[in-house]
Amino acid sequence: FLGEGEWKRKKHGPEYRRQWRKLHIDIDAKTLQIRAVQLTTNNVSDSQVLGDLLDQIPQDEQIDSVYTDGAYDTKQCRQV
């Protein structure tokens, strides 16, 4: 019998790495309406997406504040 690790190496090779997608969502906190969506691969950092999300919101709509998790706590995001 093969263990899980041995089976994975036999099936996918020793360099098998999982790939996944991340869905970034911008939600209006008052209305709970989805304002922006961005789908990325796992090799795109969360902080790279903030500008693209905010750009999806119409210019005439005011953004009072932005709440994120620690992955967005970067100099780049603070400048956006």
C-alpha positions, 0 to 999 in steps of 0.5 A, a space after each residue: 500500500 502507498 501512503 498519501 505522500 507516496 501516492 501523490 509523488 507517484 501520481 503527480 511527481 515530486 515537484 507537484 504544487 497545488 494551484 488555486 484561485 483567490 476571489 477578492 470582493 469589495 462590499 459596501 458595509 452599509 448595504 452589503 452590496 458587492 461593489 467590485 470583484 477580482 479573481 487571481 491565481 495563488 501567486 498574486 499577493 492580496 496587496 496587488 489587487 486593492 487598486 484594481 478593486 477600488 478602480 471598479 467603483 465609479 468615480 462619483 461614488 464616495 469611499 469613506 473608509 477601507 477595511 482589510 485584513 493584514 495581507 493588505 497592510 503594505 505601503 503600496 495599499 496605504 498609498 492607494 
